[in-house]
Amino acid sequence: MNKRFLALLLAVMFIVGVTSIPAGAVNNEDEDFYIHIYYGTINTSTGIPARVKEDYSASYVNYRNKLDGTDASGPYRFEVQIWGGYTVNGSFYDCSSYTYTGQARTKAIVTMGTVGLVRNDVAERFGVGKYGQIYGKMVDGGATGYAQGYWSVDSIGSYNYYNQVIG
């Protein structure tokens, strides 16, 4: 193999490695979540503001670990909902259980050690550039606690969906 070809091959490998698209969010701003999960109430992530929804993708949820690489923690399973609204401090509505057109979905039940997507209609209902937020709720027969992992309101990549379309 001549030196010129080898140098070209190494340069191409370097460019591909540097410009690879990371898995996770379109906006590449994954954030840790810290949600108090308890009976009868839905809660949002403590201290994390709503996120700008940049596209029509599902939301990414990682309940395997936190951004610093440590293990996720909290109840073995809980329900995740993605809520949306026009403004960061305005009224928010559940956009994960039913589609904007009224098509029902199963609940998004997240289990410890998994990574997946939550279908939502934040962009369809409020428009791109509006806001989405992660919420959590205890499931029947589940435990209370503080769920910790990370999420993003937008996503890329191939993952299973936590909530399926019914019908």
VENWOJO-V390474 format. One record per residue. N is the residue number from 0. SS is DSSP state (H for helix, E for strand, C for the rest). Layout:
n->N ss->SS
n->N ss->SS
//
This chain:
n->0 ss->C
n->1 ss->C
n->2 ss->H
n->3 ss->H
n->4 ss->H
n->5 ss->H
n->6 ss->H
n->7 ss->H
n->8 ss->H
n->9 ss->H
n->10 ss->H
n->11 ss->H
n->12 ss->H
n->13 ss->H
n->14 ss->H
n->15 ss->H
n->16 ss->H
n->17 ss->H
n->18 ss->C
n->19 ss->C
n->20 ss->C
n->21 ss->C
n->22 ss->C
n->23 ss->E
n->24 ss->C
n->25 ss->C
n->26 ss->C
n->27 ss->C
n->28 ss->C
n->29 ss->C
n->30 ss->E
n->31 ss->E
n->32 ss->E
n->33 ss->E
n->34 ss->E
n->35 ss->E
n->36 ss->E
n->37 ss->E
n->38 ss->C
n->39 ss->C
n->40 ss->E
n->41 ss->E
n->42 ss->E
n->43 ss->E
n->44 ss->C
n->45 ss->C
n->46 ss->C
n->47 ss->C
n->48 ss->C
n->49 ss->C
n->50 ss->E
n->51 ss->E
n->52 ss->C
n->53 ss->C
n->54 ss->C
n->55 ss->C
n->56 ss->C
n->57 ss->C
n->58 ss->E
n->59 ss->E
n->60 ss->E
n->61 ss->E
n->62 ss->C
n->63 ss->C
n->64 ss->E
n->65 ss->C
n->66 ss->C
n->67 ss->C
n->68 ss->C
n->69 ss->C
n->70 ss->E
n->71 ss->C
n->72 ss->E
n->73 ss->C
n->74 ss->C
n->75 ss->C
n->76 ss->E
n->77 ss->E
n->78 ss->E
n->79 ss->E
n->80 ss->E
n->81 ss->E
n->82 ss->E
n->83 ss->E
n->84 ss->E
n->85 ss->C
n->86 ss->C
n->87 ss->C
n->88 ss->C
n->89 ss->C
n->90 ss->C
n->91 ss->C
n->92 ss->E
n->93 ss->E
n->94 ss->C
n->95 ss->C
n->96 ss->C
n->97 ss->E
n->98 ss->C
n->99 ss->C
n->100 ss->C
n->101 ss->C
n->102 ss->C
n->103 ss->E
n->104 ss->E
n->105 ss->C
n->106 ss->C
n->107 ss->E
n->108 ss->E
n->109 ss->E
n->110 ss->E
n->111 ss->C
n->112 ss->C
n->113 ss->C
n->114 ss->E
n->115 ss->E
n->116 ss->E
n->117 ss->E
n->118 ss->C
n->119 ss->C
n->120 ss->C
n->121 ss->H
n->122 ss->H
n->123 ss->H
n->124 ss->H
n->125 ss->H
n->126 ss->C
n->127 ss->C
n->128 ss->C
n->129 ss->C
n->130 ss->E
n->131 ss->E
n->132 ss->E
n->133 ss->E
n->134 ss->E
n->135 ss->E
n->136 ss->E
n->137 ss->C
n->138 ss->C
n->139 ss->C
n->140 ss->C
n->141 ss->C
n->142 ss->C
n->143 ss->C
n->144 ss->E
n->145 ss->E
n->146 ss->E
n->147 ss->E
n->148 ss->E
n->149 ss->E
n->150 ss->E
n->151 ss->E
n->152 ss->C
n->153 ss->C
n->154 ss->C
n->155 ss->E
n->156 ss->C
n->157 ss->C
n->158 ss->C
n->159 ss->C
n->160 ss->E
n->161 ss->C
n->162 ss->C
n->163 ss->C
n->164 ss->E
n->165 ss->C
n->166 ss->C
//
